[in-house]
Amino acid sequence: MSKLKMLKRTLISETVSNVGQIVLIKGFVRIRRDHGKLIFLDVRDRSGFIQVVVNPKISEKAYASGQELKPEFVVEILGKVNKRPVGTINKDLSTGEVEIEATEITILSKSETLPFGTGGNELNLELPTLLDHRSLTLRHPKVAEIFQVQAKILEGFRKAAEELDCTEIVVPTIVVGATEGGAELFEVKYYDHKAYLSQSPQLYKQMMVPVFERVWTIAHAYRAEPSVTTRHLAETTQLDFEIGFVTFEELLNLLEKVAVRMLKHVQDSCSYVDKVEFDKIPRLTLREAQGIIFKEFGRDNRKEKDLTPQDEIDICMWAKKKHKSDLVTITHFPTLAKPFYIMPDPKDPEYSFSYDLLFKGVEILSGGQRVSDYDKLVKAIKDRGMKVDAFEMYLMAFKYGMPPEGGFSFGLERITMKLLNLSNIREASLFPRDMERVDERL
């Protein structure tokens, strides 16, 4: 009986503690290099990479199998774990001090020749090519690394939610109307009725505040905006909190706490992520931020309802230089520029208890304190020209008792993009949807 059938699999990351032992690894051939009569393989599994040496003097049988191998062949390899010669140690790999001397190779699945080269550390492909071959390009270590970081962002978010005693909820993505009143919606045929893809989990998470007080959800959001930019997608992933019995100041403290907790978790988990600075996160009203833009950068946008993309870049540059922070919180956007459920500031109702969090030049979070009074909420809906009847279930939650509450929502892909300094948000989405693509180019 083959030793392959007798041994238990060893993960590649575990080989460093098995020097001198015979191990069985299972994985994918990433690179094959031939040097004279020796074949060198870089093999990957879910835990990492290792070099495998196939030497005909050690095993003619393994060498015969090795000659067939190409990138992405799926293999089982039996061999001895050896220390690598000092001059050949790869300091970039956690397994770089060891290699496997193959004695038996079984090919589990063959691969056709890839439509592009994958030998280098970088995958230098144009974005359309990168996405047209998505199921293959995701296998490249540098691309896979993006989504390892993204997994840690999600993990950090969940840890923060647990520490804040929040209950996880799952909300629908098919809705009867607009959450925010004017944004474009994707219409879908729902049996014999008309329905839409949700722009946000907003209304549902608010309805859950009287149930659990503090809730969180990870939800898909859909925007049919005619945007083809480096920071917009038609389908995004939102990381949402909604919290009862809070003030505006407490909400600002909470959103910054969650952001720092999440980013620190990623940094502690992923050594290849650039250090994020958040010594003291500055807080500015929109008008204060626009005043700084005017004074420091010479652009007068002081009457605009929002920051422009360049304003966001520049105010983050200012925050980094003056406060040593990659994060900056912007508050008090005009009430009429925000959704109906955002509370006006009682001291100046023209502006609202709203906020954005900017990170390295891009908005990664928005939110605010909500209108929790039933009558005021009905009035806000009517004032926006919307039908109260369309919000019957939502308003029911307020009619029968709603504490002061608020929340915020992070954009997963934007955080990923800025943490890794990616040039386009599509690189931060496993299978991006935009005006030009639904898996295939439209």
C-alpha positions in Angstrom: 0.0 0.0 0.0 1.3 3.5 -0.9 2.5 5.6 2.0 0.2 8.3 0.6 -2.8 6.3 1.8 -1.3 5.7 5.2 -0.2 9.2 6.3 -2.4 12.0 7.7 -2.1 15.3 5.8 0.3 17.9 7.1 -0.5 21.5 6.4 2.4 23.4 4.8 2.6 25.8 7.8 3.2 22.8 10.1 6.2 21.5 8.1 8.7 23.8 10.0 8.2 21.7 13.1 8.6 18.4 11.2 12.3 18.7 10.1 13.7 15.2 9.4 10.2 13.7 9.2 8.2 12.2 6.3 5.1 14.3 5.7 2.2 14.2 3.2 1.1 17.6 1.9 -1.8 18.4 -0.4 -2.1 21.5 -2.5 -1.6 23.4 -5.8 1.5 23.8 -7.8 2.1 27.6 -8.1 5.5 27.7 -9.9 7.7 25.0 -11.5 11.4 25.7 -12.1 13.8 23.2 -13.8 17.5 23.3 -12.9 19.5 20.6 -14.7 18.0 17.3 -13.5 16.3 18.9 -10.5 12.7 20.1 -10.5 11.7 22.8 -8.0 8.1 23.4 -7.1 6.4 26.1 -5.1 3.3 24.4 -3.6 0.5 26.2 -1.8 -2.3 25.1 0.4 -4.6 27.2 2.6 -1.9 27.7 5.2 1.0 28.9 3.0 3.7 28.0 0.5 6.7 25.7 0.6 9.5 24.7 -1.9 9.5 21.0 -3.0 12.6 19.5 -4.6 12.1 16.6 -7.1 15.4 14.7 -7.6 15.6 11.6 -9.8 18.4 10.3 -7.5 16.0 10.2 -4.6 12.9 8.9 -6.5 12.6 8.1 -10.2 8.9 7.6 -9.7 8.4 11.1 -8.2 10.5 12.6 -10.9 8.4 11.0 -13.6 5.3 12.5 -12.1 7.1 15.8 -11.6 7.9 16.1 -15.3 4.1 16.4 -16.0 3.4 19.2 -13.6 2.3 22.7 -14.6 1.0 25.6 -12.5 -2.3 24.9 -10.8 -2.0 21.1 -10.9 -3.5 19.7 -7.8 -1.2 17.3 -6.1 -0.4 15.1 -3.1 3.3 15.0 -2.3 5.0 12.6 0.1 8.5 13.6 1.2 11.1 14.4 3.8 11.3 17.8 5.4 14.9 19.1 5.2 16.6 22.3 6.4 17.4 24.4 3.4 21.1 25.4 2.8 21.9 28.7 4.4 22.4 30.5 1.1 19.0 29.4 -0.2 16.8 30.4 2.8 13.7 32.5 1.7 13.2 35.1 4.4 9.9 36.2 2.8 8.2 32.8 3.6 7.3 31.5 7.1 8.5 28.1 5.7 11.5 29.6 4.0 14.1 27.7 6.1 12.8 24.3 5.1 11.9 22.3 1.9 10.4 19.0 1.1 12.4 16.3 -0.8 9.7 14.5 -2.8 9.6 10.7 -2.8 6.1 10.3 -4.2 3.8 12.6 -6.2 0.2 11.9 -7.1 -1.6 14.2 -9.5 -5.2 14.7 -8.3 -6.3 17.2 -11.0 -4.6 18.6 -14.0 -4.8 22.2 -15.2 -4.7 23.7 -18.7 -2.1 26.3 -19.4 -3.1 29.6 -17.7 -4.1 32.4 -20.0 -1.6 34.7 -18.3 1.7 34.4 -16.4 1.6 34.0 -12.6 5.3 33.5 -11.8 6.1 36.8 -10.2 5.1 38.2 -6.9 2.9 40.8 -8.6 0.1 40.1 -11.1 0.6 42.9 -13.6 -2.7 42.7 -15.5 -5.0 45.4 -16.7 -8.1 45.6 -14.5 -10.5 44.2 -17.2 -8.2 41.2 -17.7 -7.9 40.8 -14.0 -11.7 40.6 -13.7 -12.5 38.7 -16.9 -10.4 35.8 -15.4 -11.6 36.4 -11.8 -11.8 32.7 -10.8 -8.2 32.3 -11.8 -6.6 35.6 -10.7 -8.0 35.2 -7.2 -5.6 32.3 -6.8 -2.6 34.6 -7.1 -1.1 35.3 -3.7 -1.2 39.0 -4.0 -4.9 39.0 -5.0 -5.8 36.4 -2.4 -4.0 38.6 0.2 -6.6 41.3 -0.4 -9.4 39.1 0.7 -7.4 37.7 3.7 -7.2 41.3 4.8 -10.9 41.7 4.1 -11.7 38.7 6.2 -9.8 40.3 9.1 -11.8 43.5 8.7 -15.0 41.5 9.1 -13.5 39.6 12.0 -12.5 42.9 13.7 -16.0 44.3 13.1 -17.6 41.3 14.7 -15.3 41.5 17.7 -16.2 45.2 18.2 -19.9 44.3 17.9 -19.5 41.6 20.5 -17.6 43.9 22.9 -20.5 46.5 22.6 -23.1 43.8 23.5 -24.8 44.0 20.1 -27.1 41.3 18.7 -26.6 40.2 15.1 -29.6 40.5 12.8 -30.2 39.4 9.2 -32.3 41.8 7.0 -33.9 41.4 3.6 -32.5 42.8 0.4 -35.8 42.9 -1.5 -37.9 46.0 -0.5 -41.0 47.8 -1.6 -39.5 51.3 -2.0 -36.6 53.7 -1.5 -34.9 53.9 1.9 -33.4 57.3 1.3 -35.9 58.8 -1.1 -34.0 60.0 -4.2 -31.3 57.5 -5.0 -31.6 55.3 -8.0 -33.1 51.9 -7.4 -32.7 48.5 -9.1 -36.3 47.4 -10.0 -37.0 43.7 -9.9 -40.1 41.7 -10.9 -41.5 40.2 -7.7 -44.2 37.7 -8.8 -46.9 39.9 -10.1 -45.6 43.0 -8.3 -42.9 45.6 -8.5 -40.1 45.5 -5.9 -36.5 46.8 -5.6 -33.1 45.8 -4.4 -32.3 47.5 -1.0 -30.1 50.6 -0.9 -29.4 50.0 2.8 -30.5 47.9 5.8 -31.3 51.2 7.5 -35.0 50.9 8.2 -34.9 47.3 9.3 -32.1 47.8 11.8 -34.0 50.8 13.3 -37.1 48.6 13.8 -34.9 46.2 15.8 -33.7 48.7 18.3 -36.9 48.3 20.5 -36.3 44.6 20.4 -32.6 44.3 21.3 -31.4 47.9 21.9 -28.1 47.3 20.1 -27.9 45.5 16.8 -25.4 44.9 13.9 -25.6 43.4 10.5 -23.5 42.7 7.5 -25.7 43.4 4.4 -25.5 43.9 0.7 -26.6 47.3 -0.6 -27.5 48.2 -4.2 -27.2 51.6 -5.9 -28.2 52.1 -9.5 -26.2 55.3 -9.8 -24.7 56.0 -13.2 -21.2 56.1 -11.7 -18.1 54.7 -13.3 -15.4 55.8 -10.8 -12.6 54.2 -8.9 -14.6 54.3 -5.7 -18.2 53.3 -6.6 -19.8 49.9 -7.1 -23.4 49.0 -7.9 -23.3 46.3 -5.1 -21.5 46.9 -1.9 -21.1 45.3 1.5 -22.2 47.4 4.5 -21.1 46.8 8.1 -23.9 48.4 10.2 -24.6 49.3 13.8 -27.8 50.7 15.3 -27.8 51.6 19.0 -30.5 52.7 21.3 -30.3 55.1 24.3 -27.5 57.2 22.9 -26.6 60.8 22.4 -24.9 62.4 19.4 -21.7 62.6 21.3 -21.8 59.0 22.4 -22.4 58.0 18.8 -19.3 59.8 17.7 -17.3 58.1 20.4 -18.7 54.7 19.4 -18.1 55.0 15.7 -14.5 56.0 16.3 -14.0 53.3 18.8 -15.3 50.6 16.4 -13.1 52.0 13.5 -10.0 51.9 15.6 -10.8 48.5 17.0 -11.4 47.1 13.5 -8.2 48.6 12.0 -6.0 47.6 14.9 -7.3 44.0 14.6 -6.2 44.0 10.9 -2.8 45.4 11.7 -2.2 42.9 14.4 -3.3 40.0 12.1 -1.7 41.1 8.8 2.0 42.2 8.9 1.9 43.4 5.3 -0.7 46.1 5.9 0.6 49.6 6.2 0.5 51.1 9.7 -2.6 53.3 10.3 -2.2 56.3 12.5 -5.0 57.5 14.8 -3.3 59.2 17.6 -6.3 61.6 18.1 -9.1 61.5 15.5 -10.0 65.2 14.7 -13.7 66.1 14.5 -14.8 68.9 12.2 -18.2 70.2 11.2 -18.7 70.3 7.4 -18.4 74.1 7.5 -15.2 73.9 9.5 -13.7 71.4 7.1 -14.7 73.6 4.1 -13.1 76.5 5.9 -9.8 74.6 6.2 -10.0 73.6 2.5 -10.4 77.3 1.6 -7.6 78.5 3.9 -5.1 75.7 3.3 -5.8 74.6 -0.3 -7.4 77.7 -1.9 -10.7 76.2 -3.0 -13.9 77.9 -1.9 -16.6 75.2 -1.5 -18.0 76.7 1.6 -21.6 76.8 0.3 -21.6 73.2 -1.0 -23.8 70.5 0.7 -21.0 68.0 0.9 -17.2 67.6 0.5 -16.0 66.9 -3.0 -13.7 63.9 -3.6 -10.7 66.3 -3.7 -11.9 67.9 -0.5 -11.9 64.5 1.2 -8.3 63.9 0.0 -7.1 67.2 1.2 -8.8 67.3 4.6 -7.2 63.9 5.3 -3.8 65.3 4.3 -4.5 68.1 6.8 -5.5 65.6 9.5 -2.4 63.5 8.9 -0.1 66.5 9.0 -1.7 68.4 11.9 -3.1 65.5 14.1 -1.1 62.5 13.0 -4.3 60.7 12.1 -5.3 58.8 9.0 -9.0 59.2 10.2 -11.1 62.4 10.4 -14.7 62.7 11.4 -16.9 65.2 9.6 -20.3 66.2 11.2 -23.3 68.4 10.7 -24.2 68.1 7.0 -27.2 70.1 5.8 -30.4 68.5 7.0 -32.1 68.6 3.6 -29.1 66.8 2.0 -29.5 63.9 4.3 -32.3 61.2 4.5 -35.5 62.0 6.2 -34.7 59.9 9.3 -31.6 62.0 10.3 -32.2 64.3 13.2 -31.7 68.1 12.8 -29.5 69.7 15.3 -31.9 71.4 17.8 -29.6 74.4 18.1 -29.4 74.9 14.3 -32.0 72.8 12.4 -30.5 73.7 9.0 -27.7 71.3 9.9 -28.1 67.7 11.1 -26.7 65.3 13.7 -25.0 63.4 10.9 -21.4 62.3 10.3 -19.0 60.8 7.9 -15.7 59.1 8.7 -12.9 59.7 6.2 -9.9 57.4 5.9 -6.9 58.2 3.7 -8.9 60.5 1.5 -12.2 58.5 1.1 -15.4 58.4 3.1 -15.7 54.9 4.6 -18.6 55.5 7.0 -21.8 57.5 7.3 -24.5 57.7 9.8 -26.2 59.9 12.4 -28.6 60.2 15.2 -32.1 59.4 14.1 -35.5 61.1 14.5 -37.0 58.9 17.1 -40.3 60.9 17.7 -43.2 59.5 15.6 -44.9 62.8 14.8 -41.6 64.4 13.7 -40.8 61.4 11.6 -44.1 61.5 9.8 -43.7 65.2 9.2 -40.2 64.6 7.8 -41.5 62.0 5.4 -44.3 64.4 4.2 -41.9 67.3 3.8 -39.8 65.2 1.5 -42.8 64.5 -0.7 -42.9 60.8 0.1 -46.0 58.8 1.0 -46.5 58.0 4.7 -48.3 54.7 3.8 -45.2 53.4 2.1 -43.5 53.4 5.5 -46.3 51.8 7.6 -44.3 48.9 9.1 -41.3 51.2 9.8 -43.4 53.9 11.5 -45.2 51.3 13.6 -41.9 50.8 15.5 -41.9 54.5 16.4 -45.6 54.8 17.1 -45.3 52.3 19.9 -42.2 53.5 21.6 -38.6 54.2 20.3 -35.7 55.3 22.5 -33.2 58.0 21.3 -31.1 56.0 18.8 -28.6 56.2 16.0 -26.1 54.3 14.1 -23.5 54.1 11.4 -22.5 52.0 8.4 -19.0 51.1 7.1 -18.2 50.3 3.5 -16.2 47.1 3.5 -14.7 47.5 0.0 -13.6 51.0 0.6 -11.9 50.1 3.8 -10.1 47.3 2.1 -9.1 49.5 -0.8 -7.6 52.2 1.4 -5.9 49.8 3.8 -4.0 48.2 0.9 -3.6 51.3 -1.2 -5.5 49.8 -4.2 -6.1 52.0 -7.1 -9.6 50.8 -7.8 -12.4 49.6 -5.5 -13.2 46.7 -8.0 -9.9 45.1 -6.8 -11.4 45.0 -3.3 -14.6 43.1 -4.4 -14.4 39.4 -5.0 -16.9 39.6 -7.9 -17.6 43.3 -8.5 -20.8 44.6 -10.0 -20.9 47.9 -11.8 -22.4 49.6 -14.8 -20.2 47.5 -17.1 -20.0 44.1 -15.4 -22.0 41.4 -13.8 -19.3 38.7 -13.8 -19.0 39.1 -17.5 -18.5 42.5 -19.2 -21.9 43.8 -20.4 
